[in-house]
Amino acid sequence: MKGVIFLGDRRAIVKDFPDPEPGFGEALVRMKATGICGSDLHIYRRGPDLFKGREDRIPGHEPSGVVEAVGEGVNHIKVGDRVCINHYRSCGHCNQCAAGYFQWCPESRGYGGPIDGSHADFVLADERNCVVMPESVSFTDGAFIACAGGTAYSAMQKLDVSGNTTLAVFGLGPVGLSGVLLAKAMGGSVIGVDVIDERIELAKQIGADTAINAQKEEVLDVLREITGGNGCDLAFEASGSPAGRTNAVKCLRRGGKAAFVGIGNNEPVINPTEIINRELTLMGSFVLPLQQSYDLINFLDWQQLSFAPIVTHQFTIAEGAAAYQVADDSRSGKVVFTWTTD
């Protein structure tokens, strides 16, 4: 099989690897779609010294495809099943695994980190990580469910978005855009905020009621005007920037809620007195538990909704270096590797 590897300093190449073979309880999944995530780009941008000991590690953690083969002990999925894959392999026996929070398992291993990921023709997965999808949910949607879309969905569930809420989304990369798409489908009034014109326009195209360029407008003034001076009910922070995090708190009405998913700058920006006096609810949200993968599949099916409008570039795995260059520019929507569906 072919797979992408990193060389450091924003360099990637495609190598040939032996096809993996499934062991006990495992499935071999032939990839049909897998996205490039901001977390992949953090590793892609590292210097070469940080790759010692993992020179041939395949990145990628948004796998979606067709079961090619199964190992012994696999009883609930079969060859030919269309699946998306929870991207944390785990022990399967602890209390966190029992609750579906594989990412919190003491033995969790994320694709593209300690184990080979999905930017290759095949990936190995534990049977319990494989979530079967109906034909109405595309492989590209499956890739979103695995991370970007799933992360946004989990946060929207925590925020309880509805037709009675106004939501500000800070950061309009693929996770933020997923939040826009889902919040609109849930009935919310959605305002997008970013500094990149291309992403602001894309947010409008997929349904944002308003989108603000934070370098050209005073974000808090615009949000107060839109909300009649009250502030937003909810905020979804996906930029990872100090400015985005600060504004996500300051834009809220009294009693408002914000969910933070953007990993980035660690500069402190929260004022505890402000949280207390305005009775704000601020929460982190980290990918999603397994159950919510099933819930999101059902939501997409029932709503006849797709993440496809967020995808601006598709590449074959042989074009891995070019795909990463486009994603690294940060002016696109989602960049996805795709394979033919025959």
Secondary structure, DSSP 8 states (H G I E B T S, - for coil): -EEEEE-SSS-EEEEE-------TTEEEEEEEEEE--HHHHHHHTS-GGGGTT-TT------EEEEEEEE-TT--S--TT-EEEE-SEE--S-SHHHHTT-GGGSTT-EEBTTTB--SSBSEEEEEGGGEEE--TTS-HHHHHHHHTHHHHHHHHHHHHT--TT-EEEEE--SHHHHHHHHHHHHTT-EEEEEES-HHHHHHHHHTT-SEEEETTTS-HHHHHHHHTTTS-EEEEEE-S--HHHHHHHHHTEEEEEEEEE-----------HHHHHHTT-EEEE--S--HHHHHHHHHHHHHHT--SGGGEEEEE-GGGHHHHHHHHHHT-SSEEEEE----
